Amino acid sequence: MLLAFAKRRLFLGLTALLLALAMFATPLVSNAVMLLMERSNFIPAQSSIWTFEPYEINQGSSSYWLYGEDRVNYYSFTHTPETAYRLIAKNNQCAGFDKRDVRTWCTP
């Protein structure tokens, strides 16, 4: 009985540790807060709440992302209803590429 109790405590401790790592080693918490606080925010379809990281935020009255990235792509919010955002692969070959300037993003 004591062994079963110890195993259960170990299991719960490891589960809590893994959950804490998942929450704080990924952008999950900051993305959830961003989505809750600003209804116009969204996570690009090619990314996920676990991996998307905004790296430039609008400094006006609304705090939506202007540029973001995940493991594979960079994203730029376009401000147009037809296309909500542009994306480009991180391993792109654009001459003069600047991840903070969508004008330097070559077209695939």
Wavefront OBJ file of the C-alpha trace (Angstrom):
o trace
v 0.000 0.000 0.000
v 2.836 2.398 0.814
v 4.515 1.566 -2.511
v 1.294 2.314 -4.425
v 0.996 5.664 -2.622
v 4.611 6.550 -3.482
v 4.086 5.607 -7.142
v 0.947 7.731 -7.291
v 2.750 10.739 -5.780
v 5.612 10.279 -8.243
v 3.158 10.065 -11.145
v 1.297 13.205 -10.030
v 4.553 15.075 -9.482
v 5.878 14.170 -12.928
v 2.548 15.064 -14.517
v 2.575 18.479 -12.820
v 6.169 19.054 -13.916
v 5.421 18.152 -17.539
v 2.333 20.359 -17.534
v 4.315 23.289 -16.135
v 7.022 22.778 -18.756
v 4.437 22.634 -21.544
v 2.804 25.819 -20.316
v 5.908 27.891 -19.665
v 8.375 26.509 -22.210
v 5.943 27.238 -25.036
v 4.016 30.400 -25.949
v 0.746 28.711 -24.905
v -0.019 31.015 -21.964
v 0.892 34.262 -23.744
v -1.102 33.217 -26.828
v -4.135 32.328 -24.711
v -3.975 35.715 -22.966
v -3.544 37.474 -26.328
v -6.599 35.699 -27.760
v -8.723 36.426 -24.695
v -7.784 40.092 -24.369
v -8.044 41.140 -28.002
v -10.844 39.482 -29.977
v -9.330 40.489 -33.326
v -6.252 38.350 -32.637
v -5.922 34.905 -34.145
v -3.345 32.185 -34.654
v -2.516 31.505 -38.338
v -3.970 28.236 -39.624
v -0.511 26.878 -40.513
v 0.690 27.403 -36.934
v -0.678 26.542 -33.489
v -1.265 28.070 -30.083
v 1.696 25.963 -28.892
v 4.245 27.293 -31.407
v 3.158 30.703 -32.743
v 5.188 33.592 -31.307
v 4.353 37.200 -32.173
v 7.557 39.252 -32.332
v 6.052 42.611 -33.229
v 2.822 43.888 -31.664
v 0.760 46.919 -32.701
v 1.404 49.737 -30.222
v -1.945 51.476 -30.793
v -5.224 51.032 -28.945
v -5.469 47.412 -30.125
v -2.732 44.932 -29.264
v -2.780 42.625 -32.257
v 0.310 40.990 -33.723
v 1.942 42.537 -36.785
v 4.638 39.894 -37.291
v 5.004 36.429 -35.828
v 6.835 33.168 -36.307
v 6.817 29.498 -35.484
v 9.364 26.761 -36.150
v 8.752 26.770 -39.916
v 7.344 30.128 -41.086
v 7.280 33.876 -40.583
v 3.864 35.584 -40.659
v 2.785 39.150 -41.416
v -0.678 40.483 -40.574
v -1.988 42.115 -43.783
v -4.897 44.250 -42.527
v -7.077 43.125 -45.456
v -10.294 41.084 -45.283
v -9.368 38.996 -48.346
v -6.099 37.717 -46.901
v -5.615 38.000 -43.157
v -1.876 37.330 -43.275
v 1.100 36.443 -45.450
v 3.561 33.739 -44.656
v 7.007 32.842 -45.851
v 9.219 29.888 -45.012
v 12.067 30.537 -42.614
v 14.418 28.821 -45.042
v 13.497 31.207 -47.895
v 16.093 32.463 -50.372
v 14.860 36.075 -50.673
v 17.687 38.525 -51.329
v 17.743 41.201 -48.623
v 15.115 39.401 -46.541
v 14.099 41.132 -43.292
v 11.588 39.293 -41.130
v 10.278 42.668 -39.828
v 9.600 44.136 -43.307
v 7.053 42.299 -45.450
v 8.172 44.349 -48.481
v 11.371 42.247 -48.528
v 9.463 38.971 -48.614
v 9.727 37.537 -52.120
v 6.697 35.858 -53.640
v 6.850 32.068 -53.872
l 1 2 3 4 5 6 7 8 9 10 11 12 13 14 15 16 17 18 19 20 21 22 23 24 25 26 27 28 29 30 31 32 33 34 35 36 37 38 39 40 41 42 43 44 45 46 47 48 49 50 51 52 53 54 55 56 57 58 59 60 61 62 63 64 65 66 67 68 69 70 71 72 73 74 75 76 77 78 79 80 81 82 83 84 85 86 87 88 89 90 91 92 93 94 95 96 97 98 99 100 101 102 103 104 105 106 107 108
